[in-house]
Every structure is written in C-alpha cells, then in structure tokens.
C-alpha cells in the first residue's frame, strides 16, 4: 500500500501535487519529482530503520548548491505534510556517507510507535 502511495502522490492521503512538481520517474531507490521553477528535485522512499519501524524518507536537492532552510520547509510541507513531524539526522563522522553533495534528507515515521 505505501509503495503505491509513494509512486503516485505525496505522503498525505488524498493529496495531489501542484502542477509545477513534475514526475521524473520511479527508480529502485524511490520516486522522483522536480520543480523547475524552484530548482528543486525530490526523491521519496520508505525505509525500515530500526526493527520494524518504517520511515518515509524524502531527499531534497539542488544542482549547484545545498537547499536552503526555506527549500527544506517547502519540500517537507508538500511531500510529508504541514502537521507531520519530520526529523533531520546528522550522523557520527565515522558513519557519514555523501552520495550527492547538494542534498538534504528528512524522515517521518509511518508506523505507529
């Protein structure tokens, strides 16, 4: 069920994206959208992080610079929801991985505590 939601719409049930968010594709690592007016790309997936707890993972990137706080807020509101808590994690240096230099990540729990 969640995979179907991720593949077609934002995480908010019944929500649809504004027309400026264009689908880029469905990939093994998630579903991608782009907003050319804002210069943002988003990828969404569902990850199991701790035990059986599942989290919606939303990444936000720009081509030539790190997204701003305002960019991150827009992406969070559109793809996760205005009233849904999301977290950003800064890992230990020994666990840091950088696959995309201009990308930030948010996670929101999708399983009940």
Biopython code that builds the backbone (N, CA, C, O; Angstrom):
import numpy as np
from Bio.PDB.StructureBuilder import StructureBuilder

atoms = [
    (1, "UNK", "N", (0.824, -1.195, 0.000)),
    (1, "UNK", "CA", (0.000, 0.000, 0.000)),
    (1, "UNK", "C", (0.866, 1.255, 0.000)),
    (1, "UNK", "O", (0.659, 2.146, -0.824)),
    (2, "UNK", "N", (1.844, 1.338, 0.925)),
    (2, "UNK", "CA", (2.691, 2.531, 0.976)),
    (2, "UNK", "C", (3.468, 2.722, -0.312)),
    (2, "UNK", "O", (3.627, 3.853, -0.770)),
    (3, "UNK", "N", (3.955, 1.641, -0.906)),
    (3, "UNK", "CA", (4.710, 1.780, -2.150)),
    (3, "UNK", "C", (3.840, 2.390, -3.241)),
    (3, "UNK", "O", (4.326, 3.192, -4.038)),
    (4, "UNK", "N", (2.567, 2.025, -3.290)),
    (4, "UNK", "CA", (1.665, 2.596, -4.287)),
    (4, "UNK", "C", (1.444, 4.079, -4.015)),
    (4, "UNK", "O", (1.413, 4.878, -4.950)),
    (5, "UNK", "N", (1.289, 4.456, -2.751)),
    (5, "UNK", "CA", (1.135, 5.874, -2.402)),
    (5, "UNK", "C", (2.378, 6.645, -2.815)),
    (5, "UNK", "O", (2.280, 7.705, -3.433)),
    (6, "UNK", "N", (3.539, 6.120, -2.476)),
    (6, "UNK", "CA", (4.795, 6.785, -2.807)),
    (6, "UNK", "C", (4.928, 6.959, -4.313)),
    (6, "UNK", "O", (5.414, 7.991, -4.775)),
    (7, "UNK", "N", (4.505, 5.973, -5.076)),
    (7, "UNK", "CA", (4.684, 6.016, -6.522)),
    (7, "UNK", "C", (3.765, 7.021, -7.201)),
    (7, "UNK", "O", (4.022, 7.406, -8.341)),
    (8, "UNK", "N", (2.695, 7.459, -6.527)),
    (8, "UNK", "CA", (1.731, 8.302, -7.223)),
    (8, "UNK", "C", (1.517, 9.675, -6.605)),
    (8, "UNK", "O", (1.232, 10.626, -7.334)),
    (9, "UNK", "N", (1.642, 9.814, -5.304)),
    (9, "UNK", "CA", (1.296, 11.077, -4.659)),
    (9, "UNK", "C", (2.219, 11.348, -3.486)),
    (9, "UNK", "O", (3.007, 10.489, -3.090)),
    (10, "UNK", "N", (2.115, 12.563, -2.927)),
    (10, "UNK", "CA", (2.819, 12.814, -1.673)),
    (10, "UNK", "C", (2.263, 11.915, -0.567)),
    (10, "UNK", "O", (1.260, 11.229, -0.763)),
    (11, "UNK", "N", (2.908, 11.921, 0.574)),
    (11, "UNK", "CA", (2.539, 11.027, 1.671)),
    (11, "UNK", "C", (1.181, 11.349, 2.280)),
    (11, "UNK", "O", (0.578, 10.489, 2.922)),
    (12, "UNK", "N", (0.698, 12.546, 2.095)),
    (12, "UNK", "CA", (-0.572, 12.920, 2.704)),
    (12, "UNK", "C", (-1.719, 12.240, 1.960)),
    (12, "UNK", "O", (-1.876, 12.464, 0.760)),
    (13, "UNK", "N", (-2.533, 11.409, 2.641)),
    (13, "UNK", "CA", (-3.619, 10.698, 1.971)),
    (13, "UNK", "C", (-4.555, 11.657, 1.249)),
    (13, "UNK", "O", (-4.977, 12.665, 1.816)),
    (14, "UNK", "N", (-4.874, 11.345, 0.015)),
    (14, "UNK", "CA", (-5.786, 12.158, -0.773)),
    (14, "UNK", "C", (-5.158, 13.399, -1.371)),
    (14, "UNK", "O", (-5.823, 14.125, -2.111)),
    (15, "UNK", "N", (-3.900, 13.664, -1.073)),
    (15, "UNK", "CA", (-3.239, 14.873, -1.570)),
    (15, "UNK", "C", (-2.744, 14.661, -2.993)),
    (15, "UNK", "O", (-2.430, 13.543, -3.402)),
    (16, "UNK", "N", (-2.685, 15.741, -3.724)),
    (16, "UNK", "CA", (-2.074, 15.715, -5.046)),
    (16, "UNK", "C", (-1.041, 16.825, -5.099)),
    (16, "UNK", "O", (-1.131, 17.816, -4.376)),
    (17, "UNK", "N", (-0.074, 16.644, -5.955)),
    (17, "UNK", "CA", (0.973, 17.656, -6.099)),
    (17, "UNK", "C", (0.495, 18.789, -6.983)),
    (17, "UNK", "O", (-0.297, 18.587, -7.905)),
    (18, "UNK", "N", (0.988, 19.988, -6.690)),
    (18, "UNK", "CA", (0.733, 21.126, -7.569)),
    (18, "UNK", "C", (1.367, 20.830, -8.924)),
    (18, "UNK", "O", (2.345, 20.086, -8.993)),
    (19, "UNK", "N", (0.830, 21.397, -9.999)),
    (19, "UNK", "CA", (1.316, 21.077, -11.343)),
    (19, "UNK", "C", (2.794, 21.372, -11.585)),
    (19, "UNK", "O", (3.401, 20.775, -12.474)),
    (20, "UNK", "N", (3.385, 22.284, -10.808)),
    (20, "UNK", "CA", (4.805, 22.587, -11.044)),
    (20, "UNK", "C", (5.736, 21.463, -10.591)),
    (20, "UNK", "O", (6.918, 21.468, -10.934)),
    (21, "UNK", "N", (5.217, 20.495, -9.821)),
    (21, "UNK", "CA", (6.015, 19.321, -9.433)),
    (21, "UNK", "C", (5.816, 18.250, -10.490)),
    (21, "UNK", "O", (4.766, 17.611, -10.547)),
    (22, "UNK", "N", (6.822, 18.056, -11.320)),
    (22, "UNK", "CA", (6.748, 17.111, -12.437)),
    (22, "UNK", "C", (7.374, 15.775, -12.034)),
    (22, "UNK", "O", (8.453, 15.752, -11.442)),
    (23, "UNK", "N", (6.699, 14.654, -12.354)),
    (23, "UNK", "CA", (7.305, 13.362, -12.060)),
    (23, "UNK", "C", (8.539, 13.141, -12.929)),
    (23, "UNK", "O", (8.527, 13.421, -14.127)),
    (24, "UNK", "N", (9.589, 12.643, -12.316)),
    (24, "UNK", "CA", (10.830, 12.342, -13.035)),
    (24, "UNK", "C", (10.901, 10.849, -13.326)),
    (24, "UNK", "O", (11.353, 10.441, -14.396)),
    (25, "UNK", "N", (10.454, 10.038, -12.375)),
    (25, "UNK", "CA", (10.456, 8.600, -12.589)),
    (25, "UNK", "C", (10.399, 7.817, -11.304)),
    (25, "UNK", "O", (10.535, 8.365, -10.210)),
    (26, "UNK", "N", (10.193, 6.517, -11.457)),
    (26, "UNK", "CA", (10.207, 5.586, -10.333)),
    (26, "UNK", "C", (11.473, 4.748, -10.485)),
    (26, "UNK", "O", (11.680, 4.095, -11.508)),
    (27, "UNK", "N", (12.306, 4.775, -9.468)),
    (27, "UNK", "CA", (13.609, 4.119, -9.503)),
    (27, "UNK", "C", (13.697, 3.118, -8.355)),
    (27, "UNK", "O", (12.871, 3.164, -7.443)),
    (28, "UNK", "N", (14.675, 2.217, -8.376)),
    (28, "UNK", "CA", (14.819, 1.263, -7.265)),
    (28, "UNK", "C", (14.977, 1.952, -5.906)),
    (28, "UNK", "O", (14.609, 1.375, -4.882)),
    (29, "UNK", "N", (15.513, 3.165, -5.879)),
    (29, "UNK", "CA", (15.761, 3.882, -4.625)),
    (29, "UNK", "C", (14.643, 4.858, -4.268)),
    (29, "UNK", "O", (14.737, 5.522, -3.235)),
    (30, "UNK", "N", (13.592, 4.975, -5.075)),
    (30, "UNK", "CA", (12.483, 5.855, -4.738)),
    (30, "UNK", "C", (11.839, 6.489, -5.953)),
    (30, "UNK", "O", (12.242, 6.251, -7.092)),
    (31, "UNK", "N", (10.833, 7.300, -5.686)),
    (31, "UNK", "CA", (10.107, 8.025, -6.722)),
    (31, "UNK", "C", (10.577, 9.470, -6.718)),
    (31, "UNK", "O", (10.712, 10.080, -5.657)),
    (32, "UNK", "N", (10.826, 10.023, -7.904)),
    (32, "UNK", "CA", (11.429, 11.357, -8.005)),
    (32, "UNK", "C", (10.498, 12.355, -8.682)),
    (32, "UNK", "O", (9.747, 12.019, -9.598)),
    (33, "UNK", "N", (10.573, 13.601, -8.198)),
    (33, "UNK", "CA", (9.865, 14.739, -8.781)),
    (33, "UNK", "C", (10.832, 15.904, -8.923)),
    (33, "UNK", "O", (11.850, 15.970, -8.234)),
    (34, "UNK", "N", (10.503, 16.825, -9.827)),
    (34, "UNK", "CA", (11.304, 18.040, -9.996)),
    (34, "UNK", "C", (10.375, 19.239, -10.095)),
    (34, "UNK", "O", (9.294, 19.166, -10.679)),
    (35, "UNK", "N", (10.821, 20.342, -9.510)),
    (35, "UNK", "CA", (10.130, 21.621, -9.638)),
    (35, "UNK", "C", (11.141, 22.570, -10.277)),
    (35, "UNK", "O", (12.017, 23.108, -9.599)),
    (36, "UNK", "N", (11.010, 22.767, -11.586)),
    (36, "UNK", "CA", (12.000, 23.567, -12.318)),
    (36, "UNK", "C", (11.946, 25.039, -11.926)),
    (36, "UNK", "O", (12.974, 25.717, -11.933)),
    (37, "UNK", "N", (10.764, 25.539, -11.586)),
    (37, "UNK", "CA", (10.646, 26.941, -11.161)),
    (37, "UNK", "C", (11.445, 27.191, -9.888)),
    (37, "UNK", "O", (12.112, 28.218, -9.760)),
    (38, "UNK", "N", (11.378, 26.257, -8.949)),
    (38, "UNK", "CA", (12.116, 26.388, -7.692)),
    (38, "UNK", "C", (13.536, 25.833, -7.780)),
    (38, "UNK", "O", (14.361, 26.106, -6.908)),
    (39, "UNK", "N", (13.827, 25.063, -8.818)),
    (39, "UNK", "CA", (15.155, 24.462, -8.952)),
    (39, "UNK", "C", (15.400, 23.310, -7.995)),
    (39, "UNK", "O", (16.540, 23.046, -7.613)),
    (40, "UNK", "N", (14.326, 22.618, -7.605)),
    (40, "UNK", "CA", (14.438, 21.539, -6.615)),
    (40, "UNK", "C", (14.104, 20.182, -7.218)),
    (40, "UNK", "O", (13.269, 20.069, -8.115)),
    (41, "UNK", "N", (14.773, 19.160, -6.708)),
    (41, "UNK", "CA", (14.456, 17.761, -7.006)),
    (41, "UNK", "C", (14.172, 17.061, -5.688)),
    (41, "UNK", "O", (14.796, 17.349, -4.667)),
    (42, "UNK", "N", (13.221, 16.141, -5.727)),
    (42, "UNK", "CA", (12.827, 15.396, -4.532)),
    (42, "UNK", "C", (12.776, 13.913, -4.875)),
    (42, "UNK", "O", (12.310, 13.529, -5.948)),
    (43, "UNK", "N", (13.256, 13.092, -3.964)),
    (43, "UNK", "CA", (13.099, 11.643, -4.073)),
    (43, "UNK", "C", (12.471, 11.152, -2.774)),
    (43, "UNK", "O", (12.906, 11.522, -1.684)),
    (44, "UNK", "N", (11.430, 10.305, -2.902)),
    (44, "UNK", "CA", (10.747, 9.729, -1.743)),
    (44, "UNK", "C", (10.877, 8.215, -1.764)),
    (44, "UNK", "O", (10.836, 7.585, -2.820)),
    (45, "UNK", "N", (11.033, 7.645, -0.575)),
    (45, "UNK", "CA", (11.034, 6.192, -0.427)),
    (45, "UNK", "C", (10.557, 5.861, 0.978)),
    (45, "UNK", "O", (10.408, 6.751, 1.816)),
    (46, "UNK", "N", (10.321, 4.592, 1.231)),
    (46, "UNK", "CA", (10.004, 4.131, 2.583)),
    (46, "UNK", "C", (11.144, 3.230, 3.020)),
    (46, "UNK", "O", (11.483, 2.270, 2.328)),
    (47, "UNK", "N", (11.740, 3.537, 4.172)),
    (47, "UNK", "CA", (12.881, 2.789, 4.696)),
    (47, "UNK", "C", (12.521, 2.165, 6.040)),
    (47, "UNK", "O", (11.783, 2.761, 6.825)),
    (48, "UNK", "N", (13.036, 0.975, 6.306)),
    (48, "UNK", "CA", (12.952, 0.375, 7.630)),
    (48, "UNK", "C", (14.264, 0.689, 8.330)),
    (48, "UNK", "O", (15.322, 0.217, 7.913)),
    (49, "UNK", "N", (14.200, 1.487, 9.396)),
    (49, "UNK", "CA", (15.414, 1.967, 10.045)),
    (49, "UNK", "C", (15.747, 1.238, 11.333)),
    (49, "UNK", "O", (16.903, 0.877, 11.549)),
    (50, "UNK", "N", (14.763, 1.012, 12.194)),
    (50, "UNK", "CA", (15.007, 0.383, 13.490)),
    (50, "UNK", "C", (13.969, -0.721, 13.666)),
    (50, "UNK", "O", (12.772, -0.444, 13.743)),
    (51, "UNK", "N", (14.423, -1.964, 13.729)),
    (51, "UNK", "CA", (13.470, -3.057, 13.878)),
    (51, "UNK", "C", (12.489, -3.054, 12.724)),
    (51, "UNK", "O", (12.883, -3.110, 11.559)),
    (52, "UNK", "N", (11.206, -2.988, 13.054)),
    (52, "UNK", "CA", (10.168, -2.954, 12.026)),
    (52, "UNK", "C", (9.613, -1.555, 11.805)),
    (52, "UNK", "O", (8.621, -1.396, 11.094)),
    (53, "UNK", "N", (10.226, -0.547, 12.393)),
    (53, "UNK", "CA", (9.726, 0.819, 12.225)),
    (53, "UNK", "C", (10.044, 1.313, 10.824)),
    (53, "UNK", "O", (11.182, 1.246, 10.362)),
    (54, "UNK", "N", (9.004, 1.811, 10.161)),
    (54, "UNK", "CA", (9.171, 2.299, 8.799)),
    (54, "UNK", "C", (9.097, 3.819, 8.796)),
    (54, "UNK", "O", (8.303, 4.421, 9.519)),
    (55, "UNK", "N", (9.935, 4.420, 7.978)),
    (55, "UNK", "CA", (10.009, 5.870, 7.862)),
    (55, "UNK", "C", (9.914, 6.287, 6.408)),
    (55, "UNK", "O", (10.505, 5.667, 5.524)),
    (56, "UNK", "N", (9.160, 7.345, 6.179)),
    (56, "UNK", "CA", (9.160, 7.994, 4.877)),
    (56, "UNK", "C", (10.455, 8.783, 4.782)),
    (56, "UNK", "O", (10.746, 9.598, 5.657)),
    (57, "UNK", "N", (11.227, 8.554, 3.743)),
    (57, "UNK", "CA", (12.493, 9.258, 3.523)),
    (57, "UNK", "C", (12.296, 10.191, 2.337)),
    (57, "UNK", "O", (11.941, 9.750, 1.244)),
    (58, "UNK", "N", (12.525, 11.473, 2.554)),
    (58, "UNK", "CA", (12.396, 12.480, 1.499)),
    (58, "UNK", "C", (13.726, 13.201, 1.377)),
    (58, "UNK", "O", (14.204, 13.806, 2.337)),
    (59, "UNK", "N", (14.319, 13.136, 0.198)),
    (59, "UNK", "CA", (15.555, 13.887, -0.039)),
    (59, "UNK", "C", (15.245, 15.064, -0.948)),
    (59, "UNK", "O", (14.389, 14.980, -1.829)),
    (60, "UNK", "N", (15.946, 16.149, -0.723)),
    (60, "UNK", "CA", (15.743, 17.405, -1.445)),
    (60, "UNK", "C", (17.103, 17.872, -1.948)),
    (60, "UNK", "O", (18.054, 17.966, -1.172)),
    (61, "UNK", "N", (17.200, 18.162, -3.238)),
    (61, "UNK", "CA", (18.500, 18.575, -3.769)),
    (61, "UNK", "C", (18.366, 19.717, -4.768)),
    (61, "UNK", "O", (17.300, 19.978, -5.325)),
    (62, "UNK", "N", (19.494, 20.381, -4.965)),
    (62, "UNK", "CA", (19.662, 21.409, -5.989)),
    (62, "UNK", "C", (20.866, 21.018, -6.824)),
    (62, "UNK", "O", (21.717, 20.243, -6.387)),
    (63, "UNK", "N", (20.928, 21.561, -8.028)),
    (63, "UNK", "CA", (22.012, 21.206, -8.941)),
    (63, "UNK", "C", (23.364, 21.733, -8.483)),
    (63, "UNK", "O", (24.363, 21.018, -8.570)),
    (64, "UNK", "N", (23.416, 22.982, -7.992)),
    (64, "UNK", "CA", (24.729, 23.601, -7.755)),
    (64, "UNK", "C", (24.949, 24.118, -6.338)),
    (64, "UNK", "O", (25.990, 24.710, -6.054)),
    (65, "UNK", "N", (23.982, 23.904, -5.443)),
    (65, "UNK", "CA", (24.177, 24.348, -4.062)),
    (65, "UNK", "C", (23.265, 23.550, -3.148)),
    (65, "UNK", "O", (22.313, 22.911, -3.594)),
    (66, "UNK", "N", (23.573, 23.599, -1.872)),
    (66, "UNK", "CA", (22.755, 22.935, -0.872)),
    (66, "UNK", "C", (21.401, 23.646, -0.768)),
    (66, "UNK", "O", (21.364, 24.876, -0.807)),
    (67, "UNK", "N", (20.294, 22.915, -0.638)),
    (67, "UNK", "CA", (19.000, 23.571, -0.445)),
    (67, "UNK", "C", (18.997, 24.424, 0.826)),
    (67, "UNK", "O", (19.669, 24.102, 1.806)),
    (68, "UNK", "N", (18.238, 25.504, 0.792)),
    (68, "UNK", "CA", (18.117, 26.393, 1.953)),
    (68, "UNK", "C", (17.105, 25.818, 2.947)),
    (68, "UNK", "O", (16.411, 24.842, 2.664)),
    (69, "UNK", "N", (17.045, 26.453, 4.116)),
    (69, "UNK", "CA", (16.041, 26.077, 5.116)),
    (69, "UNK", "C", (14.646, 26.255, 4.535)),
    (69, "UNK", "O", (13.780, 25.405, 4.744)),
    (70, "UNK", "N", (14.414, 27.346, 3.810)),
    (70, "UNK", "CA", (13.103, 27.573, 3.191)),
    (70, "UNK", "C", (12.784, 26.487, 2.163)),
    (70, "UNK", "O", (11.640, 26.039, 2.077)),
    (71, "UNK", "N", (13.776, 26.059, 1.385)),
    (71, "UNK", "CA", (13.575, 24.957, 0.438)),
    (71, "UNK", "C", (13.131, 23.703, 1.181)),
    (71, "UNK", "O", (12.175, 23.038, 0.780)),
    (72, "UNK", "N", (13.824, 23.389, 2.254)),
    (72, "UNK", "CA", (13.525, 22.187, 3.027)),
    (72, "UNK", "C", (12.116, 22.253, 3.630)),
    (72, "UNK", "O", (11.406, 21.248, 3.663)),
    (73, "UNK", "N", (11.718, 23.430, 4.103)),
    (73, "UNK", "CA", (10.365, 23.592, 4.661)),
    (73, "UNK", "C", (9.305, 23.375, 3.586)),
    (73, "UNK", "O", (8.295, 22.719, 3.840)),
    (74, "UNK", "N", (9.521, 23.916, 2.390)),
    (74, "UNK", "CA", (8.567, 23.729, 1.289)),
    (74, "UNK", "C", (8.422, 22.246, 0.968)),
    (74, "UNK", "O", (7.307, 21.737, 0.857)),
    (75, "UNK", "N", (9.538, 21.562, 0.820)),
    (75, "UNK", "CA", (9.516, 20.138, 0.491)),
    (75, "UNK", "C", (8.836, 19.336, 1.600)),
    (75, "UNK", "O", (8.048, 18.435, 1.315)),
    (76, "UNK", "N", (9.131, 19.652, 2.848)),
    (76, "UNK", "CA", (8.504, 18.952, 3.972)),
    (76, "UNK", "C", (6.993, 19.157, 3.954)),
    (76, "UNK", "O", (6.238, 18.196, 4.107)),
    (77, "UNK", "N", (6.542, 20.399, 3.770)),
    (77, "UNK", "CA", (5.108, 20.679, 3.768)),
    (77, "UNK", "C", (4.393, 19.985, 2.614)),
    (77, "UNK", "O", (3.295, 19.458, 2.795)),
    (78, "UNK", "N", (5.003, 19.978, 1.432)),
    (78, "UNK", "CA", (4.377, 19.394, 0.245)),
    (78, "UNK", "C", (4.385, 17.872, 0.287)),
    (78, "UNK", "O", (3.362, 17.246, 0.008)),
    (79, "UNK", "N", (5.508, 17.270, 0.628)),
    (79, "UNK", "CA", (5.659, 15.826, 0.493)),
    (79, "UNK", "C", (5.406, 15.041, 1.776)),
    (79, "UNK", "O", (5.092, 13.853, 1.710)),
    (80, "UNK", "N", (5.534, 15.670, 2.928)),
    (80, "UNK", "CA", (5.301, 14.971, 4.195)),
    (80, "UNK", "C", (4.034, 15.490, 4.863)),
    (80, "UNK", "O", (3.251, 14.706, 5.398)),
    (81, "UNK", "N", (3.827, 16.793, 4.836)),
    (81, "UNK", "CA", (2.639, 17.395, 5.423)),
    (81, "UNK", "C", (3.001, 18.473, 6.422)),
    (81, "UNK", "O", (4.003, 18.371, 7.130)),
    (82, "UNK", "N", (2.177, 19.507, 6.474)),
    (82, "UNK", "CA", (2.440, 20.645, 7.359)),
    (82, "UNK", "C", (2.371, 20.267, 8.825)),
    (82, "UNK", "O", (3.098, 20.835, 9.639)),
    (83, "UNK", "N", (1.507, 19.314, 9.183)),
    (83, "UNK", "CA", (1.303, 18.950, 10.586)),
    (83, "UNK", "C", (1.893, 17.584, 10.930)),
    (83, "UNK", "O", (1.493, 16.960, 11.913)),
    (84, "UNK", "N", (2.831, 17.129, 10.129)),
    (84, "UNK", "CA", (3.515, 15.860, 10.392)),
    (84, "UNK", "C", (4.936, 16.182, 10.832)),
    (84, "UNK", "O", (5.627, 16.983, 10.204)),
    (85, "UNK", "N", (5.362, 15.548, 11.919)),
    (85, "UNK", "CA", (6.722, 15.768, 12.407)),
    (85, "UNK", "C", (7.719, 15.033, 11.517)),
    (85, "UNK", "O", (7.525, 13.866, 11.179)),
    (86, "UNK", "N", (8.774, 15.725, 11.150)),
    (86, "UNK", "CA", (9.864, 15.129, 10.368)),
    (86, "UNK", "C", (11.173, 15.444, 11.074)),
    (86, "UNK", "O", (11.288, 16.442, 11.785)),
    (87, "UNK", "N", (12.153, 14.580, 10.868)),
    (87, "UNK", "CA", (13.452, 14.790, 11.504)),
    (87, "UNK", "C", (14.552, 14.843, 10.450)),
    (87, "UNK", "O", (14.441, 14.267, 9.368)),
    (88, "UNK", "N", (15.608, 15.551, 10.807)),
    (88, "UNK", "CA", (16.832, 15.579, 10.014)),
    (88, "UNK", "C", (17.931, 15.069, 10.937)),
    (88, "UNK", "O", (18.044, 15.522, 12.076)),
    (89, "UNK", "N", (18.736, 14.137, 10.459)),
    (89, "UNK", "CA", (19.740, 13.486, 11.302)),
    (89, "UNK", "C", (21.142, 13.834, 10.822)),
    (89, "UNK", "O", (21.428, 13.784, 9.625)),
    (90, "UNK", "N", (22.009, 14.185, 11.758)),
    (90, "UNK", "CA", (23.422, 14.399, 11.462)),
    (90, "UNK", "C", (24.184, 13.224, 12.058)),
    (90, "UNK", "O", (24.302, 13.120, 13.279)),
    (91, "UNK", "N", (24.704, 12.335, 11.211)),
    (91, "UNK", "CA", (25.343, 11.119, 11.721)),
    (91, "UNK", "C", (26.715, 11.379, 12.324)),
    (91, "UNK", "O", (27.305, 12.447, 12.163)),
    (92, "UNK", "N", (27.201, 10.351, 13.030)),
    (92, "UNK", "CA", (28.582, 10.395, 13.507)),
    (92, "UNK", "C", (29.502, 10.475, 12.288)),
    (92, "UNK", "O", (29.173, 9.952, 11.223)),
    (93, "UNK", "N", (30.641, 11.124, 12.443)),
    (93, "UNK", "CA", (31.589, 11.270, 11.340)),
    (93, "UNK", "C", (31.950, 9.914, 10.731)),
    (93, "UNK", "O", (32.077, 9.790, 9.513)),
    (94, "UNK", "N", (32.113, 8.907, 11.575)),
    (94, "UNK", "CA", (32.503, 7.578, 11.091)),
    (94, "UNK", "C", (31.409, 6.905, 10.258)),
    (94, "UNK", "O", (31.690, 5.948, 9.537)),
    (95, "UNK", "N", (30.163, 7.392, 10.346)),
    (95, "UNK", "CA", (29.049, 6.798, 9.607)),
    (95, "UNK", "C", (28.553, 7.685, 8.471)),
    (95, "UNK", "O", (27.571, 7.349, 7.809)),
    (96, "UNK", "N", (29.217, 8.805, 8.239)),
    (96, "UNK", "CA", (28.771, 9.753, 7.228)),
    (96, "UNK", "C", (29.028, 9.221, 5.824)),
    (96, "UNK", "O", (30.114, 8.724, 5.525)),
    (97, "UNK", "N", (28.019, 9.329, 4.971)),
    (97, "UNK", "CA", (28.126, 8.946, 3.562)),
    (97, "UNK", "C", (27.582, 10.107, 2.743)),
    (97, "UNK", "O", (26.504, 10.620, 3.044)),
    (98, "UNK", "N", (28.301, 10.525, 1.720)),
    (98, "UNK", "CA", (27.848, 11.622, 0.870)),
    (98, "UNK", "C", (27.827, 11.151, -0.576)),
    (98, "UNK", "O", (28.859, 11.125, -1.247)),
    (99, "UNK", "N", (26.640, 10.777, -1.051)),
    (99, "UNK", "CA", (26.492, 10.334, -2.432)),
    (99, "UNK", "C", (26.102, 11.480, -3.362)),
    (99, "UNK", "O", (26.242, 11.370, -4.580)),
    (100, "UNK", "N", (25.614, 12.576, -2.789)),
    (100, "UNK", "CA", (25.159, 13.728, -3.571)),
    (100, "UNK", "C", (25.519, 14.981, -2.778)),
    (100, "UNK", "O", (24.964, 15.188, -1.699)),
    (101, "UNK", "N", (26.417, 15.816, -3.267)),
    (101, "UNK", "CA", (26.921, 16.932, -2.461)),
    (101, "UNK", "C", (25.906, 18.034, -2.153)),
    (101, "UNK", "O", (26.124, 18.813, -1.225)),
    (102, "UNK", "N", (24.808, 18.124, -2.899)),
    (102, "UNK", "CA", (23.852, 19.218, -2.686)),
    (102, "UNK", "C", (22.482, 18.670, -2.289)),
    (102, "UNK", "O", (21.464, 19.048, -2.868)),
    (103, "UNK", "N", (22.464, 17.780, -1.303)),
    (103, "UNK", "CA", (21.241, 17.073, -0.936)),
    (103, "UNK", "C", (21.049, 17.060, 0.581)),
    (103, "UNK", "O", (22.001, 16.855, 1.335)),
    (104, "UNK", "N", (19.808, 17.283, 1.017)),
    (104, "UNK", "CA", (19.426, 17.170, 2.428)),
    (104, "UNK", "C", (18.316, 16.129, 2.543)),
    (104, "UNK", "O", (17.600, 15.870, 1.576)),
    (105, "UNK", "N", (18.174, 15.532, 3.729)),
    (105, "UNK", "CA", (17.235, 14.431, 3.924)),
    (105, "UNK", "C", (16.329, 14.693, 5.122)),
    (105, "UNK", "O", (16.744, 15.282, 6.120)),
    (106, "UNK", "N", (15.084, 14.242, 5.001)),
    (106, "UNK", "CA", (14.113, 14.267, 6.090)),
    (106, "UNK", "C", (13.514, 12.876, 6.232)),
    (106, "UNK", "O", (13.386, 12.139, 5.254)),
    (107, "UNK", "N", (13.146, 12.522, 7.473)),
    (107, "UNK", "CA", (12.461, 11.266, 7.734)),
    (107, "UNK", "C", (11.223, 11.556, 8.578)),
    (107, "UNK", "O", (11.245, 12.409, 9.466)),
    (108, "UNK", "N", (10.139, 10.828, 8.285)),
    (108, "UNK", "CA", (8.908, 10.909, 9.071)),
    (108, "UNK", "C", (8.417, 9.489, 9.317)),
    (108, "UNK", "O", (8.340, 8.685, 8.387)),
    (109, "UNK", "N", (8.087, 9.182, 10.559)),
    (109, "UNK", "CA", (7.630, 7.836, 10.915)),
    (109, "UNK", "C", (6.294, 7.550, 10.234)),
    (109, "UNK", "O", (5.387, 8.382, 10.253)),
    (110, "UNK", "N", (6.181, 6.364, 9.634)),
    (110, "UNK", "CA", (4.917, 5.958, 9.020)),
    (110, "UNK", "C", (4.298, 4.771, 9.740)),
    (110, "UNK", "O", (3.211, 4.329, 9.367)),
    (111, "UNK", "N", (4.963, 4.242, 10.766)),
    (111, "UNK", "CA", (4.391, 3.182, 11.586)),
    (111, "UNK", "C", (4.118, 3.739, 12.973)),
    (111, "UNK", "O", (4.839, 4.606, 13.468)),
    (112, "UNK", "N", (3.071, 3.229, 13.583)),
    (112, "UNK", "CA", (2.715, 3.710, 14.919)),
    (112, "UNK", "C", (3.783, 3.316, 15.925)),
    (112, "UNK", "O", (4.402, 2.259, 15.796)),
    (113, "UNK", "N", (4.007, 4.179, 16.949)),
    (113, "UNK", "CA", (5.002, 3.855, 17.979)),
    (113, "UNK", "C", (4.583, 2.645, 18.799)),
    (113, "UNK", "O", (5.304, 2.235, 19.709)),
]
sb = StructureBuilder()
sb.init_structure("model")
sb.init_model(0)
sb.init_chain("A")
sb.init_seg("    ")
for serial, (resi, resn, name, xyz) in enumerate(atoms, 1):
    if name == "N":
        sb.init_residue(resn, " ", resi, " ")
    sb.init_atom(name, np.array(xyz, "f"), 0.0, 1.0, " ", f" {name:<3s}", serial, name[0])
structure = sb.get_structure()
